[in-house]
């Protein structure tokens, strides 16, 4: 079906703004009403020329997707092309008197063809839904992967996202296309950041390696002296007593208080034995003194090694960026330094208390952890140096690893999408296979139908149809027949006259024959090798009762409603345009009266500066008298041309004051208003000339604007004391609403 018609800059339609007529889509028929000159014919002409070699510029017709339609338009152009310009007119192909077997076969094929069309439409709809579902799944997945752009486009990894600023689907497809080996875990984002930072400084140079020298620590820590109880010489007679009290360290510490001239003990003040000094020297000199010196020397070496290591470690931690990044090094060194400090203290205590064993903790395990962290830093430095030696290759590798990381991080999203896509693709392949079979079968049917029609078809049925319609209307003064020797052309024949000129027909008779021809064209085909199902035909009929008397209006309406809208050969969509209220109301009546809106939508075509189209209720236009009032209301609302207003005013005055038998009061009112306003005289004379008074209508009203006309028109009813009727018919001002614009 036609979804909408867009008109811009054609005839009386605005050049600056498009007018769009949107159809319901659920209703088969549409009825357009408008006065002559409102712009109705332009609508049909846009449809008629759409899809031809000569379309109307800036105008378009949008159809329901998925089905090909053909439009049949009855208007003046159709009549000129098919009837008036030739003495005969093209024959109409329709099934005639075929033999029974051929007819049965054709009916079967046509039914199957319709079934194929229905199945094709169903499959196309299912494919569209599947396509929408697949598109939605991709949109959801693309939205999930879009965080790649949000998270990294402004950062150091941004160079690989430069082409995806507004392309969510493109980014999604890029991530989806990345190849990732089974079990492969790409480098982390932090690692990628680190690698790019290594490459950021174009003038960066290679870094030197770092190390700590732990030589001599273990040798000192493992010396047996720390576990040995250092005691005095056993040759001194003081040895037994000192050993008994176990206080050689106290004695050694107090030796300095015994001088060459001391006679008393420096601690108890008792008289010392005469040989005390000699025995004391014998006790603490020799091996005891050597052990003390060794303890002192080892402690000094150990302390020096600690100082060297501390200085080197501080340099590494302070100057090496990679060392600062490695929290394990700082932790391991802190633990080792604490252990060494404790050992040093124990060694110093051993010197002061040589008689007691010292607990020295071996540093091997702590040294191992420090060396382990240093090894990691060395590897990091090696990697860094290799990167800056091969900057371009490293950039390429970072890019590849970046996309692998993104693919890895979005594996769940892609797994869900791929599963949904595989399911949808399988269904789409299945539907497409079915659709291909349906199309192939329909092509076979059409080929067979062409052969059957070519072998058995004629034009007799079309001739019978047109002549039967003429006879049904009581017209027996002429018929049509195939013109001998002229192929599919018709001519007129009258009683007693073999062939007559079509010019002998009245305008009304020409209208009837051309319309009947159009009906046969819609019901059949103008080509013997072509078949188009009725449900793919769209019909536009523009004022089909032109030049016809009211006697035939009922018949024309019956043909449109009963054959084209309801009949066995009804079209998919039928649109009728008319200026006749009699025809309009007859259409409404035969469409069901009050229930006509269930299958038909209604439009009003009007013209002010430009033509406009709006939807209306079926009963909005009730009579010719109301139609003239509608022109006045349209003028007040700015949707009617000023040229149409005086005529509508004159017709209203003629109808109303004749019906109320107030012609004299009407004339007096015009005289009174003319005396009050001399510029009103020409309009007053025009209003006083009823539609059949004479052949001359004076229309020179000066430079009056719309407000002046409306003011004087209201004054006529006020002076004649009918202001209530004026107010009732005009109602409150209403702003015209445009026809709803369907989304493109």
C-alpha positions as CSV (number, residue, x, y, z in Angstrom):
1,X,0.0,0.0,0.0
2,X,1.0,3.7,-0.3
3,X,2.3,4.8,3.1
4,X,2.6,8.5,2.2
5,X,2.6,11.0,-0.6
6,X,5.0,14.0,-0.4
7,X,4.3,17.1,-2.6
8,X,6.5,20.2,-2.7
9,X,6.6,23.0,-5.3
10,X,4.1,21.4,-7.6
11,X,1.2,23.4,-8.9
12,X,-0.5,25.2,-5.9
13,X,1.5,23.3,-3.2
14,X,4.2,25.3,-1.3
15,X,7.7,25.4,-2.7
16,X,9.2,26.1,0.7
17,X,7.7,23.3,2.7
18,X,6.7,19.8,1.8
19,X,3.1,18.6,2.3
20,X,2.9,15.0,3.3
21,X,-0.3,12.9,3.1
22,X,0.1,9.9,5.5
23,X,-2.2,7.0,5.1
24,X,-3.5,4.8,8.0
25,X,-2.2,1.5,6.5
26,X,-5.1,-0.5,8.1
27,X,-7.8,1.0,5.8
28,X,-8.3,0.0,2.2
29,X,-10.0,3.2,1.0
30,X,-9.4,6.9,1.2
31,X,-11.8,9.7,0.2
32,X,-10.5,13.3,-0.5
33,X,-12.9,16.2,-0.7
34,X,-12.1,19.7,-1.9
35,X,-13.5,22.5,-4.1
36,X,-12.3,22.9,-7.7
37,X,-8.9,24.5,-7.7
38,X,-8.0,23.3,-4.2
39,X,-5.2,21.0,-5.5
40,X,-6.8,17.5,-5.6
41,X,-5.7,16.7,-9.1
42,X,-2.1,17.4,-8.2
43,X,-2.2,14.5,-5.7
44,X,-3.3,12.0,-8.4
45,X,-0.8,13.3,-10.9
46,X,2.1,12.8,-8.4
47,X,1.1,9.2,-8.0
48,X,0.5,8.7,-11.8
49,X,4.0,9.9,-12.7
50,X,5.9,8.3,-9.8
51,X,8.3,5.6,-11.1
52,X,8.0,6.8,-14.7
53,X,10.6,8.4,-16.9
54,X,9.0,11.8,-16.1
55,X,8.5,12.0,-12.3
56,X,7.4,15.3,-10.7
57,X,10.4,17.0,-9.1
58,X,10.5,17.2,-5.3
59,X,7.5,14.9,-5.0
60,X,7.5,11.2,-3.9
61,X,5.3,8.2,-3.1
62,X,6.4,5.8,-0.4
63,X,5.0,2.2,-0.4
64,X,4.9,-0.5,2.1
65,X,8.3,-2.3,2.1
66,X,8.6,-5.8,0.7
67,X,6.0,-5.8,-2.1
68,X,5.9,-4.3,-5.6
69,X,2.7,-2.4,-6.4
70,X,1.3,-0.9,-9.6
71,X,-0.7,2.3,-9.5
72,X,-3.8,2.8,-11.8
73,X,-4.8,6.5,-11.9
74,X,-8.1,7.7,-13.6
75,X,-7.9,11.4,-14.4
76,X,-7.8,13.8,-17.4
77,X,-4.3,12.5,-18.3
78,X,-5.6,9.0,-18.4
79,X,-8.5,9.9,-20.6
80,X,-6.4,11.9,-23.0
81,X,-3.9,9.0,-23.3
82,X,-6.3,6.2,-23.7
83,X,-9.4,7.6,-25.4
84,X,-9.7,11.1,-26.6
85,X,-6.6,11.3,-28.7
86,X,-7.4,8.2,-30.9
87,X,-10.4,7.0,-32.8
88,X,-10.0,3.7,-31.1
89,X,-8.2,2.8,-27.8
90,X,-6.0,-0.1,-26.7
91,X,-7.6,-3.4,-26.1
92,X,-7.9,-4.7,-22.6
93,X,-6.6,-8.2,-22.0
94,X,-9.0,-10.4,-20.0
95,X,-9.8,-14.1,-19.9
96,X,-12.4,-15.0,-22.5
97,X,-14.1,-18.3,-23.4
98,X,-11.2,-20.7,-22.9
99,X,-11.7,-24.4,-23.1
100,X,-12.6,-25.9,-19.7
101,X,-9.2,-27.7,-19.1
102,X,-7.2,-24.5,-19.7
103,X,-9.5,-22.4,-17.6
104,X,-9.4,-24.8,-14.7
105,X,-5.6,-25.0,-14.9
106,X,-5.3,-21.2,-15.0
107,X,-7.5,-20.8,-12.0
108,X,-5.5,-23.3,-10.1
109,X,-2.2,-21.6,-11.0
110,X,-3.6,-18.2,-10.1
111,X,-4.6,-19.4,-6.7
112,X,-1.2,-21.0,-6.2
113,X,0.4,-17.8,-7.4
114,X,-1.5,-15.8,-4.7
115,X,-0.5,-18.4,-2.2
116,X,3.1,-18.0,-3.3
117,X,2.8,-14.2,-2.9
118,X,1.3,-14.6,0.5
119,X,4.1,-17.0,1.5
120,X,6.7,-14.7,0.0
121,X,5.3,-11.8,2.0
122,X,5.3,-13.9,5.2
123,X,8.9,-15.0,4.6
124,X,10.0,-11.5,3.8
125,X,8.4,-10.3,7.1
126,X,10.0,-13.1,9.0
127,X,13.4,-12.3,7.4
128,X,12.9,-8.6,8.3
129,X,12.2,-9.5,12.0
130,X,15.3,-11.8,12.1
131,X,17.4,-9.1,10.5
132,X,16.1,-6.6,13.1
133,X,16.9,-9.1,15.9
134,X,20.4,-9.6,14.6
135,X,20.9,-5.9,14.3
136,X,19.7,-5.4,17.9
137,X,22.0,-8.1,19.1
138,X,24.9,-6.4,17.3
139,X,23.9,-3.0,18.8
140,X,23.9,-4.4,22.3
141,X,27.3,-6.1,21.8
142,X,28.7,-2.9,20.1
143,X,27.5,-0.9,23.1
144,X,29.3,-3.3,25.5
145,X,32.6,-3.1,23.5
146,X,32.4,0.7,23.2
147,X,34.0,1.0,26.6
148,X,37.2,0.2,24.8
149,X,37.0,3.6,23.2
150,X,35.7,5.4,26.3
151,X,38.5,3.9,28.5
152,X,41.5,4.2,26.2
153,X,40.9,6.8,23.5
154,X,42.3,9.7,25.6
155,X,45.2,7.7,27.1
156,X,48.5,6.4,26.0
157,X,46.8,3.6,24.1
158,X,44.7,6.0,22.1
159,X,46.7,5.8,18.8
160,X,44.9,2.5,17.9
161,X,41.4,4.0,18.4
162,X,41.8,7.1,16.2
163,X,39.4,5.8,13.4
164,X,36.5,4.8,15.7
165,X,35.3,8.1,17.1
166,X,31.7,7.6,16.0
167,X,31.8,4.1,14.8
168,X,30.6,1.7,17.5
169,X,29.9,-1.1,15.0
170,X,33.3,-0.7,13.4
171,X,35.0,-1.0,16.7
172,X,32.9,-4.0,17.7
173,X,33.8,-5.7,14.4
174,X,37.5,-4.9,14.9
175,X,37.5,-6.5,18.4
176,X,35.5,-9.5,17.1
177,X,37.9,-10.1,14.2
178,X,41.0,-10.4,16.4
179,X,42.5,-13.9,16.4
180,X,43.3,-15.3,19.9
181,X,44.8,-18.7,20.3
182,X,43.2,-21.2,22.7
183,X,44.4,-20.6,26.2
184,X,46.3,-17.5,25.2
185,X,46.4,-14.7,27.8
186,X,47.5,-11.4,26.3
187,X,49.5,-8.8,28.3
188,X,47.6,-6.8,30.8
189,X,46.5,-3.2,30.2
190,X,49.0,-2.1,32.8
191,X,51.8,-3.9,31.0
192,X,50.8,-2.2,27.7
193,X,50.8,1.1,29.4
194,X,54.3,0.4,30.7
195,X,55.5,-0.6,27.3
196,X,54.1,2.5,25.7
197,X,55.6,4.7,28.4
198,X,59.0,3.2,27.6
199,X,58.5,4.3,24.0
200,X,57.1,7.7,24.8
201,X,60.4,9.6,25.2
202,X,61.9,9.6,21.7
203,X,65.4,10.7,23.1
204,X,65.5,8.1,25.9
205,X,68.7,6.1,26.2
206,X,69.4,2.6,27.5
207,X,69.5,2.1,31.2
208,X,72.4,0.5,33.1
209,X,72.0,-2.7,35.1
210,X,71.7,-2.8,39.0
211,X,73.2,-5.2,41.5
212,X,74.1,-5.6,45.2
213,X,77.3,-7.3,46.5
214,X,76.6,-9.6,49.4
215,X,80.2,-11.0,49.5
216,X,81.6,-11.9,53.0
217,X,78.2,-11.7,54.8
218,X,77.7,-15.4,55.0
219,X,81.4,-16.1,56.0
220,X,81.1,-13.7,58.9
221,X,77.7,-14.9,60.0
222,X,78.8,-18.6,59.9
223,X,82.1,-18.1,61.9
224,X,82.2,-20.5,64.9
225,X,83.4,-17.8,67.3
226,X,79.8,-16.6,67.7
227,X,78.8,-19.8,69.4
228,X,82.0,-20.2,71.5
229,X,82.1,-19.2,75.2
230,X,85.4,-17.3,75.5
231,X,87.0,-18.0,79.0
232,X,90.3,-17.1,80.7
233,X,93.5,-19.1,80.9
234,X,93.3,-22.2,83.3
235,X,96.9,-21.6,84.4
236,X,95.8,-18.7,86.7
237,X,94.9,-19.7,90.2
238,X,91.9,-17.3,89.7
239,X,90.5,-19.5,86.9
240,X,88.6,-21.9,89.2
241,X,86.9,-19.1,91.1
242,X,86.0,-17.1,88.0
243,X,84.7,-20.3,86.3
244,X,82.6,-21.1,89.3
245,X,80.9,-17.7,89.3
246,X,80.8,-17.6,85.4
247,X,81.7,-14.0,85.2
248,X,84.8,-13.6,83.2
249,X,83.2,-10.8,81.1
250,X,82.7,-8.8,84.4
251,X,86.3,-9.4,85.4
252,X,87.6,-8.3,81.9
253,X,85.5,-5.2,82.1
254,X,86.8,-4.3,85.5
255,X,90.5,-4.9,84.6
256,X,90.9,-1.3,83.6
257,X,90.2,-0.2,87.2
258,X,93.1,-2.1,88.6
259,X,96.2,0.1,88.1
260,X,99.8,-0.5,88.8
261,X,99.5,1.1,92.3
262,X,96.1,-0.4,93.3
263,X,96.2,-2.3,96.6
264,X,92.4,-2.6,97.2
265,X,89.7,-4.2,95.0
266,X,88.0,-1.4,92.9
267,X,84.6,-3.0,93.6
268,X,84.6,-4.3,97.2
269,X,87.4,-2.2,98.6
270,X,89.0,-5.2,100.2
271,X,92.8,-5.7,100.2
272,X,94.0,-7.5,97.1
273,X,96.3,-10.5,97.4
274,X,100.0,-9.6,96.7
275,X,100.1,-11.5,93.3
276,X,96.6,-10.5,92.2
277,X,97.8,-8.4,89.3
278,X,100.0,-11.2,87.9
279,X,97.3,-13.8,88.2
280,X,94.7,-11.5,86.6
281,X,97.0,-10.8,83.6
282,X,97.7,-14.6,83.3
283,X,93.9,-15.2,83.3
284,X,92.8,-12.8,80.5
285,X,95.8,-12.7,78.1
286,X,96.7,-15.3,75.5
287,X,93.8,-17.1,73.7
288,X,91.2,-15.1,75.4
289,X,92.6,-11.9,74.1
290,X,93.0,-13.3,70.6
291,X,89.3,-14.4,70.5
292,X,88.2,-10.9,71.6
293,X,90.3,-9.3,68.9
294,X,88.7,-11.7,66.3
295,X,85.2,-10.9,67.5
296,X,85.9,-7.2,67.2
297,X,87.5,-7.5,63.7
298,X,84.5,-9.6,62.4
299,X,82.0,-7.1,63.8
300,X,83.9,-4.2,62.1
301,X,83.9,-6.0,58.8
302,X,80.2,-6.8,59.1
303,X,79.4,-3.3,59.9
304,X,81.3,-2.0,56.9
305,X,79.5,-4.5,54.6
306,X,76.2,-3.3,55.9
307,X,77.2,0.3,55.3
308,X,78.2,-0.5,51.7
309,X,75.0,-2.4,51.0
310,X,72.8,0.3,52.5
311,X,74.4,3.0,50.3
312,X,74.1,0.9,47.2
313,X,70.5,-0.1,47.9
314,X,69.5,3.5,48.6
315,X,71.0,4.5,45.2
316,X,69.1,1.8,43.4
317,X,65.8,2.7,45.1
318,X,66.2,6.4,44.7
319,X,67.5,6.5,41.1
320,X,66.0,3.5,39.3
321,X,62.4,4.0,38.1
322,X,62.1,0.3,37.6
323,X,63.2,-0.4,41.2
324,X,60.6,2.0,42.5
325,X,58.0,0.2,40.5
326,X,59.0,-3.1,42.2
327,X,57.5,-3.2,45.6
328,X,59.1,-6.6,46.3
329,X,62.7,-5.1,46.2
330,X,62.0,-2.4,48.8
331,X,60.2,-4.9,51.1
332,X,63.0,-7.6,50.7
333,X,65.8,-5.0,51.3
334,X,64.0,-3.6,54.3
335,X,63.7,-7.1,55.8
336,X,67.4,-7.9,55.0
337,X,68.6,-4.6,56.5
338,X,66.7,-5.3,59.7
339,X,68.2,-8.8,59.9
340,X,71.8,-7.4,59.3
341,X,71.3,-4.7,61.9
342,X,70.2,-7.3,64.5
343,X,73.2,-9.5,63.7
344,X,75.5,-6.5,64.1
345,X,74.1,-5.7,67.5
346,X,74.5,-9.4,68.5
347,X,78.2,-9.3,67.4
348,X,78.8,-6.1,69.4
349,X,77.2,-7.7,72.4
350,X,79.4,-10.8,71.9
351,X,82.5,-8.6,72.2
352,X,81.2,-7.1,75.4
353,X,80.1,-10.5,76.8
354,X,82.5,-12.9,75.1
355,X,81.7,-15.6,77.6
356,X,78.2,-16.0,76.2
357,X,77.3,-17.4,72.9
358,X,75.8,-15.0,70.3
359,X,72.7,-15.8,68.2
360,X,73.5,-14.8,64.6
361,X,70.7,-15.2,62.1
362,X,71.9,-16.3,58.6
363,X,70.9,-13.8,55.9
364,X,70.9,-16.3,53.0
365,X,67.1,-16.5,52.6
366,X,66.7,-12.7,52.8
367,X,69.5,-12.2,50.4
368,X,67.8,-14.6,48.0
369,X,64.6,-12.6,48.1
370,X,66.6,-9.4,47.4
371,X,68.4,-11.0,44.5
372,X,65.1,-12.3,43.2
373,X,63.6,-8.8,43.1
374,X,66.9,-7.5,41.5
375,X,66.7,-10.2,38.8
376,X,63.1,-9.0,37.9
377,X,64.4,-5.5,37.7
378,X,67.3,-6.6,35.5
379,X,64.9,-8.4,33.2
380,X,62.8,-5.2,33.1
381,X,65.8,-3.1,32.2
382,X,66.8,-5.6,29.5
383,X,63.3,-5.5,28.1
384,X,63.3,-1.7,28.2
385,X,66.6,-1.5,26.4
386,X,65.5,-3.9,23.8
387,X,62.3,-1.8,23.2
388,X,64.1,1.5,22.7
389,X,66.6,-0.2,20.3
390,X,63.6,-1.4,18.2
391,X,60.9,1.3,18.8
392,X,58.9,0.8,15.6
393,X,58.7,-3.0,15.9
394,X,57.7,-2.6,19.6
395,X,54.9,-0.2,18.7
396,X,53.5,-2.7,16.2
397,X,53.7,-5.4,18.8
398,X,52.0,-3.2,21.4
399,X,49.2,-2.5,19.0
400,X,48.7,-6.2,18.3
401,X,48.7,-7.0,22.0
402,X,46.3,-4.2,22.7
403,X,43.6,-5.7,20.4
404,X,44.3,-9.1,21.7
405,X,43.7,-7.8,25.2
406,X,40.5,-6.2,24.2
407,X,39.3,-9.4,22.6
408,X,40.3,-11.3,25.7
409,X,38.5,-8.9,28.0
410,X,35.3,-9.0,25.9
411,X,35.2,-12.7,25.4
412,X,32.0,-13.1,27.3
413,X,30.2,-10.5,25.3
414,X,31.4,-11.9,22.0
415,X,30.5,-15.4,23.0
416,X,26.9,-14.4,23.7
417,X,26.7,-12.4,20.4
418,X,28.3,-15.2,18.3
419,X,25.9,-17.7,19.7
420,X,22.9,-15.4,18.9
421,X,24.3,-14.6,15.5
422,X,24.8,-18.3,14.6
423,X,21.3,-19.0,15.6
424,X,19.9,-16.1,13.6
425,X,22.1,-16.9,10.6
426,X,20.9,-20.5,10.6
427,X,17.3,-19.3,10.6
428,X,17.9,-16.7,7.9
429,X,19.6,-19.3,5.7
430,X,16.6,-21.5,6.2
431,X,14.1,-18.7,5.4
432,X,16.1,-17.6,2.4
433,X,16.1,-21.1,1.1
434,X,12.3,-21.3,1.5
435,X,12.0,-17.9,-0.1
436,X,14.2,-18.9,-3.1
437,X,12.0,-22.0,-3.6
438,X,8.8,-19.8,-3.4
439,X,10.2,-17.3,-6.0
440,X,11.3,-20.1,-8.3
441,X,7.9,-21.7,-8.1
442,X,6.1,-18.4,-8.7
443,X,8.3,-17.8,-11.7
444,X,7.3,-21.2,-13.1
445,X,3.7,-20.4,-12.5
446,X,3.9,-17.1,-14.3
447,X,5.7,-18.6,-17.2
448,X,3.0,-21.3,-17.6
449,X,0.2,-18.7,-17.3
450,X,1.8,-16.6,-20.0
451,X,1.7,-19.6,-22.3
452,X,-1.9,-20.4,-21.5
453,X,-3.0,-16.8,-22.0
454,X,-1.1,-16.4,-25.2
455,X,-2.7,-19.6,-26.6
456,X,-6.3,-18.9,-25.5
457,X,-6.9,-15.3,-24.6
458,X,-8.8,-12.6,-26.6
459,X,-10.4,-9.2,-26.1
460,X,-14.0,-10.4,-26.3
461,X,-14.4,-10.4,-22.6
462,X,-13.3,-6.7,-22.3
463,X,-15.8,-5.7,-25.0
464,X,-18.5,-7.6,-23.3
465,X,-17.7,-5.9,-20.0
466,X,-17.8,-2.3,-21.3
467,X,-21.0,-2.9,-23.4
468,X,-22.7,-4.7,-20.5
469,X,-22.0,-1.7,-18.2
470,X,-23.4,0.7,-20.8
471,X,-26.5,-1.5,-21.2
472,X,-26.9,-1.7,-17.4
473,X,-27.2,2.1,-17.3
474,X,-29.9,2.0,-20.0
475,X,-27.6,3.4,-22.7
476,X,-28.5,1.6,-25.9
477,X,-27.7,4.3,-28.5
478,X,-24.2,3.0,-29.1
479,X,-21.8,0.1,-28.2
480,X,-18.1,-0.5,-28.8
481,X,-16.5,-3.3,-30.8
482,X,-13.1,-4.3,-31.9
483,X,-11.9,-2.4,-34.9
484,X,-11.3,-4.7,-37.8
485,X,-7.7,-5.0,-38.8
486,X,-6.4,-2.7,-36.1
487,X,-5.4,-5.2,-33.4
488,X,-6.6,-4.5,-29.9
489,X,-8.3,-1.2,-30.8
490,X,-12.0,-0.4,-30.2
491,X,-14.4,1.8,-32.1
492,X,-18.0,2.9,-31.8
493,X,-21.0,1.4,-33.5
494,X,-24.6,2.7,-33.5
495,X,-27.8,1.2,-34.8
496,X,-27.8,1.5,-38.5
497,X,-24.3,2.8,-38.5
498,X,-21.4,0.3,-38.8
499,X,-18.7,2.6,-37.4
500,X,-19.1,6.0,-35.9
501,X,-16.6,8.7,-34.8
502,X,-16.0,8.9,-31.1
503,X,-16.4,12.7,-31.4
504,X,-20.2,12.1,-31.8
505,X,-20.3,11.2,-28.1
506,X,-21.3,13.8,-25.5
507,X,-18.8,14.6,-22.8
508,X,-20.8,12.6,-20.3
509,X,-20.8,9.6,-22.6
510,X,-17.1,9.9,-23.1
511,X,-16.6,10.0,-19.4
512,X,-18.6,6.9,-18.9
513,X,-16.8,4.9,-21.6
514,X,-13.3,6.0,-20.4
515,X,-14.2,5.1,-16.8
516,X,-15.6,1.7,-17.8
517,X,-12.4,1.2,-19.8
518,X,-10.4,2.1,-16.7
519,X,-12.4,-0.5,-14.7
520,X,-11.7,-3.2,-17.2
521,X,-8.0,-2.2,-17.2
522,X,-7.9,-2.6,-13.4
523,X,-9.8,-5.9,-13.6
524,X,-7.7,-7.3,-16.4
525,X,-4.5,-6.3,-18.2
526,X,-3.5,-4.3,-21.2
527,X,-0.9,-7.0,-22.1
528,X,-1.4,-10.6,-22.9
529,X,1.9,-11.7,-21.4
530,X,1.6,-10.0,-18.1
531,X,-0.2,-11.0,-14.9
532,X,-0.5,-8.8,-11.8
533,X,-2.5,-10.0,-8.7
534,X,-5.3,-7.7,-7.6
535,X,-3.8,-7.4,-4.2
536,X,-0.9,-5.5,-5.7
537,X,-3.0,-2.9,-7.5
538,X,-3.5,0.6,-6.2
539,X,-6.3,2.7,-7.7
540,X,-6.6,6.5,-7.7
541,X,-9.8,8.0,-9.2
542,X,-10.0,11.8,-9.7
543,X,-13.6,13.2,-10.1
544,X,-15.1,10.3,-12.1
545,X,-18.5,12.0,-12.5
546,X,-17.3,15.1,-14.4
547,X,-19.9,16.0,-17.0
548,X,-22.3,13.3,-15.7
549,X,-25.8,13.9,-14.5
550,X,-26.8,12.9,-11.0
551,X,-28.6,10.0,-12.6
552,X,-25.3,8.0,-13.0
553,X,-23.6,9.0,-9.7
554,X,-25.1,6.1,-7.8
555,X,-23.9,3.7,-10.5
556,X,-20.4,5.0,-10.6
557,X,-20.2,4.9,-6.8
558,X,-21.6,1.3,-6.8
559,X,-18.9,0.2,-9.3
560,X,-16.1,1.7,-7.2
561,X,-17.4,0.3,-3.9
562,X,-18.7,-3.0,-4.9
563,X,-16.0,-4.0,-7.4
564,X,-12.9,-2.2,-6.5
565,X,-13.2,-1.9,-2.7
566,X,-15.3,-5.0,-1.8
567,X,-15.6,-7.3,-4.8
568,X,-13.8,-10.5,-5.7
569,X,-11.3,-8.5,-7.7
570,X,-10.9,-5.7,-5.2
571,X,-7.7,-3.6,-5.3
572,X,-5.3,-3.4,-2.5
573,X,-5.9,0.3,-2.0
574,X,-8.5,2.7,-3.5
575,X,-8.3,6.5,-3.3
576,X,-11.1,8.7,-4.6
577,X,-10.9,12.5,-5.1
578,X,-14.0,14.6,-5.6
579,X,-15.4,18.2,-5.5
580,X,-19.0,17.0,-5.5
581,X,-20.8,16.8,-2.2
582,X,-23.5,14.6,-3.7
583,X,-20.9,12.1,-4.9
584,X,-19.0,12.4,-1.5
585,X,-22.1,11.6,0.5
586,X,-23.2,8.7,-1.8
587,X,-19.7,7.2,-1.3
588,X,-20.0,7.5,2.5
589,X,-23.5,6.0,2.3
590,X,-22.4,3.0,0.3
591,X,-19.3,2.5,2.4
592,X,-21.5,2.0,5.4
593,X,-22.6,5.5,6.5
594,X,-21.7,6.0,10.2
595,X,-19.4,2.9,10.0
596,X,-17.6,4.1,6.8
597,X,-14.6,5.2,8.9
598,X,-13.8,1.5,9.7
599,X,-12.5,0.9,6.2
600,X,-12.1,4.4,4.8
601,X,-10.1,7.5,5.9
602,X,-11.2,11.0,4.9
603,X,-9.1,14.0,3.9
604,X,-10.0,17.7,3.2
605,X,-8.0,19.5,0.5
606,X,-8.2,23.3,0.7
607,X,-6.2,26.2,-0.6
608,X,-5.2,29.6,0.8
609,X,-1.9,30.9,-0.4
610,X,-1.0,27.3,-1.0
611,X,-2.8,24.0,-1.1
612,X,-3.0,21.9,2.1
613,X,-4.3,18.5,3.1
614,X,-5.6,17.5,6.4
615,X,-7.5,14.5,7.9
616,X,-11.1,15.0,8.7
617,X,-14.1,13.1,10.2
618,X,-16.4,11.5,7.7
619,X,-19.4,13.7,8.7
620,X,-17.5,17.0,8.8
621,X,-18.9,18.1,5.4
622,X,-22.7,17.6,5.6
623,X,-24.2,19.7,2.8
624,X,-23.3,22.2,0.0
625,X,-24.6,25.1,2.3
626,X,-22.2,24.0,5.0
627,X,-19.4,23.6,2.5
628,X,-19.7,27.3,1.6
629,X,-19.6,28.2,5.3
630,X,-16.5,26.0,5.6
631,X,-14.8,28.2,3.0
632,X,-15.5,31.3,5.2
633,X,-14.2,29.5,8.3
634,X,-11.1,28.4,6.3
635,X,-10.6,32.0,5.3
636,X,-10.8,33.1,8.9
637,X,-8.2,30.5,9.8
638,X,-5.9,31.4,7.0
639,X,-6.4,28.2,4.9
640,X,-8.6,29.5,2.1
641,X,-7.8,31.8,-0.8
642,X,-9.3,35.3,-0.7
643,X,-10.5,34.8,-4.3
644,X,-13.0,32.1,-3.1
645,X,-14.5,34.1,-0.3
646,X,-16.9,36.6,-2.2
647,X,-18.4,33.7,-4.2
648,X,-19.0,31.6,-1.0
649,X,-20.5,34.7,0.7
650,X,-22.8,35.3,-2.2
651,X,-24.0,31.6,-2.3
652,X,-24.6,31.6,1.5
653,X,-26.7,34.8,1.2
654,X,-28.7,33.4,-1.7
655,X,-29.4,30.1,0.1
656,X,-30.2,31.6,3.5
657,X,-32.3,34.7,2.7
658,X,-34.2,32.8,0.0
659,X,-35.0,29.9,2.4
660,X,-36.1,32.4,5.2
661,X,-38.0,34.5,2.7
662,X,-36.0,37.6,3.8
663,X,-34.8,38.9,0.5
664,X,-36.1,42.4,1.1
665,X,-34.5,42.6,4.5
666,X,-31.3,41.4,2.9
667,X,-31.4,44.1,0.2
668,X,-32.1,46.8,2.9
669,X,-29.2,45.6,4.9
670,X,-26.9,45.9,1.9
671,X,-28.2,49.4,1.2
672,X,-27.7,50.5,4.8
673,X,-24.1,49.2,4.9
674,X,-23.3,50.8,1.6
675,X,-24.4,54.2,2.8
676,X,-22.3,53.8,5.8
677,X,-19.2,52.7,3.8
678,X,-19.0,53.7,0.2
679,X,-16.2,51.2,-0.5
680,X,-18.7,48.4,0.3
681,X,-20.9,49.2,-2.7
682,X,-19.1,47.0,-5.3
683,X,-19.2,44.0,-2.9
684,X,-22.8,44.7,-2.0
685,X,-23.8,44.6,-5.7
686,X,-21.9,41.3,-6.1
687,X,-23.7,39.7,-3.1
688,X,-27.1,40.9,-4.4
689,X,-26.6,39.0,-7.7
690,X,-27.7,35.4,-7.1
691,X,-25.9,32.6,-8.9
692,X,-28.3,32.7,-11.9
693,X,-29.2,36.4,-12.1
694,X,-27.1,37.1,-15.3
695,X,-24.0,36.1,-17.1
696,X,-21.8,38.9,-15.7
697,X,-20.5,38.8,-12.1
698,X,-18.8,42.0,-10.9
699,X,-15.7,41.1,-9.0
700,X,-13.9,44.5,-8.7
701,X,-13.8,44.9,-4.9
702,X,-10.8,47.2,-4.7
703,X,-8.0,46.4,-2.3
704,X,-10.0,44.9,0.5
705,X,-8.3,42.3,2.6
706,X,-9.7,39.2,4.3
707,X,-10.6,41.0,7.5
708,X,-12.7,43.5,5.6
709,X,-14.7,40.8,3.8
710,X,-15.4,38.9,7.1
711,X,-16.3,42.0,8.9
712,X,-18.9,43.1,6.3
713,X,-20.2,39.5,6.0
714,X,-20.9,39.4,9.7
715,X,-22.5,42.9,9.5
716,X,-25.0,41.6,7.0
717,X,-26.3,39.0,9.5
718,X,-26.2,41.6,12.3
719,X,-28.3,44.2,10.4
720,X,-30.8,41.5,9.3
721,X,-31.0,40.4,12.9
722,X,-29.6,37.0,12.4
723,X,-26.3,37.3,14.3
724,X,-27.1,34.0,16.1
725,X,-27.1,32.1,12.8
726,X,-23.8,33.6,11.9
727,X,-22.2,32.7,15.2
728,X,-23.6,29.2,15.1
729,X,-22.3,28.5,11.6
730,X,-18.9,30.1,12.1
731,X,-18.2,28.6,15.6
732,X,-15.0,29.5,17.4
733,X,-11.8,30.1,15.5
734,X,-9.8,26.9,15.0
735,X,-6.2,26.6,13.9
736,X,-5.8,24.1,11.0
737,X,-3.7,21.1,12.0
738,X,-1.5,19.6,9.2
739,X,-1.8,16.0,8.1
740,X,0.4,13.8,10.4
741,X,3.8,13.4,8.9
742,X,4.9,9.7,8.9
743,X,8.5,9.1,10.0
744,X,10.8,8.7,7.0
